Amino acid sequence: MVLLENDSFLSELTKLFQKARLDGSVTLTFKRYDGRDRPKPREGKPPLPESQEHMCLVRAKFRSKKIATVIHQKDVNKFQVAYSSLLKGNLDGLRKLKKTKCKTKAE
């Protein structure tokens, strides 16, 4: 998995959306991230220091290509605006589902 800066993540995400337009799908995951890259220590050992700032981990996957970024608390608004405009521009290729007619039994 490649950890990118926010702007480069959005540009790579645009490329993934373009590749997935004809065949495939892009999976996005948003997760709260506290900055730890190690598991919590067992009892009796000194605990890891607590983080002062909350962050968000965003992952995107298309087939075998995986990208990720970490959004700091102060950059959330800027990222959200750019991400929403990216989604609005790339979600136009959705197919309309056909509804099947169900026969209901009248009693």
N, C-alpha and C positions, 0 to 999 in steps of 0.2 A: 504494500500500500504506500502510496506516495503522499507525503504531507506537504501541502502547498500553502502559499500565502493566499489571502482572501481574493484578491483580484485575479490571480492566475488560476485559482480554483474555479471562479466563475467563467473564465474563458475556456478552460478545459471542459467544464460542464456543458457549455454551449456546443462544443465539438461532439461530446457524447450524445447530446440530444439530436444533433444532425445525423450521426451514424445510426441512431436507433429509430429514425423517422420511418424508414421502410420496413425494417424487420428487427424486432427486439424491444426491450424496455430498459429504462434506467431506474434503479432502485436508490432512493435517498433515505438516509437515516440521520435524525437529529438526536443528540444525546447530551445530557449535562456532563461536564468534564471538570474535574477538580485539579488537574495538572499532574496527577500521579501516573507514573509509568511502571510502578512496582506494586505488588499486592501488599495488603496490610500485614504488618509483622505479627508473629504469634505472641501469646501472653508471656510476660516476663521480659520482653525486649522493649527498648524505648520506641514510642510511637513516632510515626512520620509527622513532620510539621504540617499544620493545617494551612490550606491556601486562603489568602485574603480576598481573592477575586474569583467570582464564578465565571466559567467559560462554557462554550457550547462546541461540541465536536460534531462536524457534519461530514458524512461519508456518502460517496456516490459510487455505484457499481454498474457497469455495463459489460456483460459477458465476463471476460477475465480481467478487464481493466478496472482498477480501483483507485480512487483519489479521495483525499480527505483534507480538511482544514480545521483550524481551531479559531473560534471567534471570541475575542475578548469582550468584556462587558461594555466597554466604551464604544466598540465598533458595531454593536448589534443593529442599531438603526440604519446605519449606512449600508451594511450588508443586506438587511431586509428589503430596503428599497431596490437595490441592484438585483437581488434574487427574485423579487416579485416581477420586475420588468422583464427579466430573463424568462420566467415562466409564462408570462403573457405572450411573449414573442414565439415561444416554442411549443405551446400546447394547442396549436391550430390544426394539427394533423390527426386529431382523434377521430376514430370511426364511430358512427352512430350505431348503437345496438338495435337489432331488429327484434321487436316484441312478437312473441308467438301467441296466437289466439288460443285460449283455453276454453274447452266446452264445459259449461257448468250444468249439472243435473238439476232440473227443476222438480221439486217435490209436490 
